[in-house]
């Protein structure tokens, strides 16, 4: 699943570690989500969306919508 997490994180000038701390996950988890190697759980996706004040759909692209 593609996502805009890296872009949103960069807009706030946060490192992967900064974001990981705010989400209470490891930096490796943030890296894996950003690179598409790991899809977050639904609760984590909601937490990410709330942190950036965006909808889940604004951050994550559904696999059926990927081109």
ZINOR-V273653 format. One line per field, one symbol per residue. phi: phi as a letter, one per 30 degrees, with the letter a starting at -180 (. if undefined). psi: psi as a letter, one per 20 degrees, with the letter a starting at -180 (. if undefined). A space follows every 10 residues. Layout:
phi=???
psi=???
This chain:
phi=.dacdddddd echcddddde ddcibddddd dddddidbcd dedddddddd dchbdeddcc cdedcdc
psi=pqrjggghgh hjlqrhgggg ghilrqhhgg ghghjjippq rghhgggggg hjlrqghhgp pphiiq.
